[in-house]
Amino acid sequence: MSKVWFITGCSSGFGRELAKWVLELGHQAAVTSRNADDVKDIVAKFPGTAIAIKLDVTRPDEIKSAVEKTISTFSRIDDLVNNAGIGYFGAIEESDETEVRRLFEINFFGLANVTKKVLPVMRRQRSGHIINISSIGGLVAFPAVGFYNATKFAVTGYSESLAKETAHLGIKVTIVAPSGFRTDWAGRSAKNAETVIDDYAVTSGINKNTIRHNSGNQPGDPALAAKAIVKVVESTNPPLHLLLGKGALKGARNKLKELQHDIDTWEETTTGADSPKQ
């Protein structure tokens, strides 16, 4: 059955590969990007089932226009993929507030505002699937990307709450948490903090340099990630959390072990914080 997909951030990476794949499968898609010219080549191959839309997720007017154009063209939205996002590298103390606020505007508030505009459509339909592209960095924190982690932790918490609010309406939610993939996340779309503090060289500095050096050579394949996402959407019982990549699996399992250790070690202190009568 053909569905209508609305995908943000389609100029490169996951968004681009996903748009191409769903269109090849015969679905319809609103292919969005901050510069619509960046996705015209995709749409040109599928003139009857794809539309290119200019969308900067930090601009409410463009979000409203993009959703309205999708509805006027295809009459519905079945699958929303919030993929637009950027990276930012620097120790927390090094990070610039203006850049951090921009990071949140794109990675979190942009995602939330697009979702808010699409939710009334899905509520009327009593169906839909929202795919929020988070990161293993939304479950596990790393040096040099503390504020990026914060945006993705926010996406994870927001999405878990959303899933509980909308399940009875037939609206499903999946949080995608990739590890290292060959996207532009660590390339031209990411900035380094201008301030550099030597005391963080052995933590933030090392990880920042490693991430930058590996850009373009990560093990993850965005085309395979796109197929995995479609597989989840087509599932009758899709997961709330979808890890992508061996690094994500390893990181999540290590986080679970660390969390379990702290819970068990401090159980008596934890339960002792309740008053005896409770």
QUIMO-V609928 format. One line per field, one symbol per residue. phi: phi as a letter, one per 30 degrees, with the letter a starting at -180 (. if undefined). A space follows every 10 residues. Layout:
BEGIN
phi=???
END
This chain:
BEGIN
phi=.dbccbbcic daieeddded dddddjdcac ccaebdddcd dddddbdcbb bcbdbcddce dddedddddd dddciabcbc cdceabcacl eedddddddd ddeddddcdd edddedddee dddddhalbc ccdcaedcbb cbdibedded dddddddedd deeddcedci ccbbccbdcd bdcceccddc ccdddbcedc ddcddddedd ddddejbddd cedddddddd edddddbddd cbdbjddddd dddddddddd dddddceddd dddddedd
END
